[in-house]
Amino acid sequence: MTGALSGRVALVTGAARGIGLAIATALAGAGAHVVIHDRDEEADAVARRLGSGAQATPLIADLAQPDAIGLMRAKLDKQALAPDLLVLCASVEIRQTLAELSDEALAVQSEVNLHATARLLKAFLPSMQARSFGRVIAIGSVQEARANADCLYYAATKAAQTNMILNLARTTRAGDITFNVIQPGAIRTDRNRSILAQPGREEQALARIPLGRIGLPDDCAGLALLLCSPEGSYINGAEIAVDGGMRL
């Protein structure tokens, strides 16, 4: 699909590492101008690296701050970068059981996983509608189907995010705009690497995965590229698991 996204602008949140980085790299490779969002200066380093072979712009913002999306939009407006492709990858996962759940954990997971999703859509969907083109992809989680006890609230925010995306897929009627959800399973990201390194945890995860392996960020990138490309233009309102069968 080299060049399939030439002329498109992609905003990928949480793009400095893990699944977000893999997706941003794939979209850049297909010709998109990729806006690399993250909460720290790693976004600059990734944009410089991708910029050697494609256009890339860093965008640093903390989605836990309610005014972050407004500032992001203002920066992109100044650079005449209106996203055609919006990939909602940034999230916060705090592992706590119900008994352990703190008000701080409730607040930050709600803010980043759910409130920021609504604000990003409110900020950037109208311009997609005006151009009659857009692709929105939310990165959900296998936890929506098979939540661990210590991910109770994280899973709830991801399920709520999916509900929002599916609502828009059903109710938005404005040209070539699609809304889909990718639901990764156990992926070997920085976030999960320390968890999988705990005694017995990787073996426990593998026992739940019919394919018998831990996934890689690139396993999600190809699907995101398809959903953003002309070949995926009739896929709308889909929840697509990339989990090796872990949800079953």
PyMOL commands that set and color helices and strands:
alter all, ss='L'
color gray80, all
select helices_A, chain A and resi 18-29+42-51+68-78+103-131+142-144+152-171+190-196+201-207+218-228+230-232
alter helices_A, ss='H'
color red, helices_A
select strands_A, chain A and resi 9-12+33-38+56-60+85-88+133-139+176-184+239-242
alter strands_A, ss='S'
color yellow, strands_A
deselect
rebuild
show_as cartoon
